[in-house]
Amino acid sequence: MQDGKVRELSSSRTRAALRVALLAGMLAAGSMHAPLAGATGMVYPSETGPLRVTEVARGLESPWALAFLPDGRMLVTERPGRMRIVDTAGRVSEPIAGVPEVHARGQGGLLDVALAPDFDRDRLIVFSYAEPTARGARTAVARARLDVDGLRLEDVRRIFAQDEDPAGNHHWGSRLVFGRDGRLFVTLGDRFHHRERAQALDSHLGKVVRIDPDGGVPADNPLVGRAGVRGEIWSWGHRNVQGAALHPRTGELWTHEHGPQGGDEINRTLGGRNYGWPEITYGREYVTGRKIGAGSEREDVAAPVLQWTPSIAPSGMAFYTGDAFPQWQGNLFVGALKFQLLARLVLDGERVVREERLLEGLGRIRDVRQGPDGRLWLLDESAGRVLRIDPQ
């Protein structure tokens, strides 16, 4: 008998990358999901054995992202505009000084944070945020030097900002990932009411961009030199990308994005590719339920590795490469806001062949990271918690 809820993709190669079906042999409903109280946390069932979820810290307000410092402590962003340091014992610092003003409305505010590749030497970090402007707001990225002991940011400098700043409070993106070459990927939302701009190559809306650490445009970006095109653009046709990670074997960027009423996607996000939104999508209009776009497939549009209908509202993503869970090696983990769970995706090369839904009902999982200890760490947005997953 196996624990947990497991889903397996169909055998068709075309549909295997797109649809998920239930795996036979589940436990009876009611016994699959309920956690058991343990001495130091809650124990949840899984296909690979019991999982203990420990609350390491709480009291955060809308935590959005975490990044591990070399000594195991964490930088955690709070969407209202604060950044804090949390140690492994759960002590939460006072807010770090020097964070710029943010547009903390709706889904906007202080968003992702990442350590620069040479952080040990230069103490540089990058972070993304909704930057207020005279007209509205836009997703921006800043670079700063972190004074850990002094709890302050020094030499703060904005290195990127979207070229459009419409009114509205939704669809900012925004995840930050350094490639193996040191260039920075930034995911950008379509700002909800401007979805048609996701297909426009003279706009940053609905794009993934790739920039140098100082904000410059890499000469080898796929669209550099084309007239009327933003050279920062890496890929386009995205709706609202809130998960991004490098594949541990290939070094390729993988992302996931929210779809409307269906069609949340995981994509291999390759340079110079169109990912369809809003012309090719699995999503439907919120009010009318009408299908959006001209279909779900088109020859010039990159098909998703996986799509979720109904939507799970994904946020945060990490490939697992640690030793704490040997059976998870190479698996992809995605948090879910709406369904309040952690999705474990089993890969066969570049195909998702199975999904297991873990920790159901735990909370709105906003971020997922592998820690230096080989454990998985989560941010629970709904309860303001930092959580750690251990084998039981």
RALINRA-V833051 format. One record per residue. RES is the residue in one small letter. NEAR is the number of other ideal C-beta (glycine too) atoms within 10 Angstrom. D_FIRST is the distance of its C-alpha to the first C-alpha in Angstrom with 1 decimal. Layout:
BEGIN
RES:NEAR:D_FIRST / RES:NEAR:D_FIRST
END
This chain:
BEGIN
m:6:0.0 / q:15:3.8 / d:18:6.9 / g:22:10.1 / k:21:12.0 / v:21:12.3 / r:19:15.3 / e:16:16.6 / l:23:20.3 / s:14:22.0 / s:9:23.3 / s:10:26.9 / r:9:28.5 / t:10:30.7 / r:12:28.1 / a:18:25.4 / a:20:27.4 / l:20:27.9 / r:16:25.1 / v:21:21.5 / a:12:19.3 / l:11:15.9 / l:16:13.0 / a:7:11.3 / g:8:7.8 / m:16:8.2 / l:15:7.5 / a:6:10.8 / a:8:13.8 / g:7:15.0 / s:11:12.0 / m:18:11.3 / h:18:14.8 / a:11:16.5 / p:18:17.7 / l:11:18.4 / a:7:21.9 / g:14:22.5 / a:6:25.7 / t:10:26.6 / g:19:24.5 / m:17:21.6 / v:16:18.0 / y:25:15.7 / p:22:12.0 / s:25:11.4 / e:16:9.4 / t:18:11.4 / g:12:11.4 / p:16:13.5 / l:23:16.8 / r:18:20.0 / v:24:22.6 / t:15:26.1 / e:15:29.1 / v:19:31.8 / a:22:34.6 / r:14:35.5 / g:12:38.7 / l:23:39.0 / e:12:40.3 / s:18:38.4 / p:26:37.2 / w:26:37.0 / a:28:36.5 / l:24:36.2 / a:21:37.4 / f:17:37.1 / l:19:40.4 / p:10:40.9 / d:9:40.7 / g:11:37.3 / r:17:38.8 / m:23:38.1 / l:22:40.4 / v:24:39.2 / t:30:41.0 / e:22:41.4 / r:24:42.3 / p:14:45.5 / g:18:47.0 / r:20:46.1 / m:25:44.6 / r:20:43.6 / i:19:42.4 / v:20:39.3 / d:15:38.8 / t:18:35.6 / a:8:36.5 / g:15:36.6 / r:11:40.4 / v:18:41.5 / s:15:45.0 / e:9:47.8 / p:16:47.9 / i:21:49.1 / a:12:52.6 / g:18:53.8 / v:20:51.1 / p:16:53.1 / e:9:53.3 / v:23:50.4 / h:22:50.1 / a:20:47.5 / r:15:47.1 / g:15:44.3 / q:20:41.9 / g:26:44.6 / g:23:45.4 / l:24:44.5 / l:25:41.5 / d:26:40.2 / v:22:41.3 / a:21:41.1 / l:19:42.8 / a:20:45.2 / p:16:44.5 / d:11:47.4 / f:16:46.6 / d:10:47.1 / r:8:50.7 / d:12:51.7 / r:17:49.5 / l:17:49.2 / i:21:46.6 / v:23:46.3 / f:27:45.1 / s:27:45.1 / y:32:46.4 / a:29:47.9 / e:22:51.6 / p:18:54.1 / t:16:57.1 / a:5:60.2 / r:10:58.6 / g:17:55.0 / a:25:52.4 / r:24:50.7 / t:28:47.9 / a:25:49.5 / v:26:48.5 / a:21:50.4 / r:20:50.7 / a:23:51.7 / r:17:52.0 / l:25:49.9 / d:14:51.7 / v:15:48.7 / d:7:50.9 / g:11:53.3 / l:16:50.5 / r:16:52.4 / l:20:52.4 / e:12:55.4 / d:10:57.0 / v:14:54.9 / r:10:55.5 / r:14:54.0 / i:17:53.2 / f:23:52.0 / a:17:52.1 / q:26:51.4 / d:11:54.6 / e:17:54.2 / d:20:54.0 / p:16:53.6 / a:10:53.2 / g:17:49.8 / n:17:46.8 / h:15:43.8 / h:28:42.2 / w:31:43.4 / g:32:40.6 / s:27:40.5 / r:26:38.7 / l:22:40.5 / v:22:39.4 / f:16:41.6 / g:16:41.4 / r:10:41.8 / d:10:45.4 / g:12:46.0 / r:17:46.5 / l:24:44.9 / f:22:42.8 / v:28:43.2 / t:31:41.3 / l:30:43.5 / g:29:42.8 / d:28:44.9 / r:29:46.1 / f:18:44.8 / h:12:48.2 / h:17:49.2 / r:21:46.4 / e:14:48.8 / r:20:49.9 / a:26:46.5 / q:17:48.1 / a:17:51.5 / l:14:52.1 / d:11:54.8 / s:21:52.4 / h:26:49.8 / l:26:47.9 / g:30:44.4 / k:28:44.5 / v:30:43.1 / v:24:46.1 / r:24:46.6 / i:21:49.4 / d:16:50.9 / p:17:50.3 / d:10:53.7 / g:17:53.1 / g:13:54.9 / v:16:53.8 / p:18:52.6 / a:9:54.8 / d:10:51.9 / n:20:50.2 / p:16:49.7 / l:17:52.2 / v:14:54.9 / g:8:58.4 / r:11:57.8 / a:5:60.4 / g:7:59.2 / v:16:55.7 / r:19:54.2 / g:17:53.7 / e:23:50.9 / i:24:48.6 / w:24:45.7 / s:27:43.8 / w:27:44.4 / g:23:43.0 / h:27:40.6 / r:25:40.1 / n:28:38.8 / v:31:37.0 / q:30:35.3 / g:25:33.0 / a:25:34.2 / a:22:33.3 / l:16:34.3 / h:15:32.0 / p:13:31.8 / r:12:32.6 / t:12:35.1 / g:10:36.6 / e:15:36.5 / l:23:36.4 / w:21:33.3 / t:25:33.7 / h:32:32.1 / e:29:34.2 / h:25:34.1 / g:26:34.8 / p:20:36.4 / q:18:34.2 / g:17:31.9 / g:26:32.2 / d:27:31.0 / e:27:31.2 / i:23:30.2 / n:25:33.0 / r:19:34.2 / t:23:37.5 / l:14:40.1 / g:15:43.8 / g:12:46.0 / r:18:43.3 / n:18:43.3 / y:27:40.0 / g:29:41.4 / w:27:41.6 / p:19:43.1 / e:17:44.1 / i:21:40.8 / t:26:37.8 / y:25:34.8 / g:23:36.0 / r:18:38.0 / e:11:40.8 / y:8:39.9 / v:7:42.6 / t:8:43.1 / g:9:39.7 / r:8:41.6 / k:16:40.3 / i:22:41.7 / g:17:43.5 / a:12:44.0 / g:13:40.4 / s:19:37.3 / e:12:38.6 / r:14:41.9 / e:4:42.9 / d:8:44.4 / v:19:41.4 / a:19:38.5 / a:17:35.2 / p:24:32.4 / v:20:29.5 / l:23:27.4 / q:23:28.4 / w:26:26.8 / t:17:28.0 / p:12:27.8 / s:20:28.9 / i:22:26.9 / a:18:30.1 / p:28:29.2 / s:25:30.9 / g:28:30.7 / m:25:29.0 / a:22:28.3 / f:19:27.1 / y:20:25.2 / t:13:26.9 / g:16:26.4 / d:10:25.1 / a:15:23.2 / f:21:20.1 / p:10:20.4 / q:12:17.4 / w:22:19.2 / q:12:22.4 / g:13:24.2 / n:20:22.0 / l:26:24.0 / f:24:23.6 / v:26:25.3 / g:31:26.0 / a:23:26.4 / l:20:29.2 / k:15:28.8 / f:19:25.1 / q:19:25.0 / l:23:22.1 / l:26:21.5 / a:28:20.5 / r:25:19.1 / l:21:20.3 / v:20:19.5 / l:17:22.7 / d:11:23.9 / g:7:27.6 / e:13:28.9 / r:13:26.3 / v:22:23.4 / v:17:20.5 / r:17:17.6 / e:23:17.5 / e:22:15.1 / r:19:16.7 / l:23:16.8 / l:27:18.7 / e:17:19.5 / g:11:22.6 / l:24:23.7 / g:20:27.1 / r:19:29.1 / i:28:28.2 / r:22:31.5 / d:27:31.1 / v:25:28.6 / r:19:29.8 / q:21:28.8 / g:18:30.8 / p:13:32.8 / d:15:30.4 / g:15:27.5 / r:19:25.7 / l:25:25.4 / w:21:27.9 / l:27:28.2 / l:30:31.0 / d:23:30.3 / e:24:33.3 / s:13:33.0 / a:15:33.2 / g:17:35.2 / r:20:32.7 / v:24:31.8 / l:24:28.2 / r:19:26.5 / i:24:22.8 / d:18:21.9 / p:15:18.8 / q:13:18.0
END
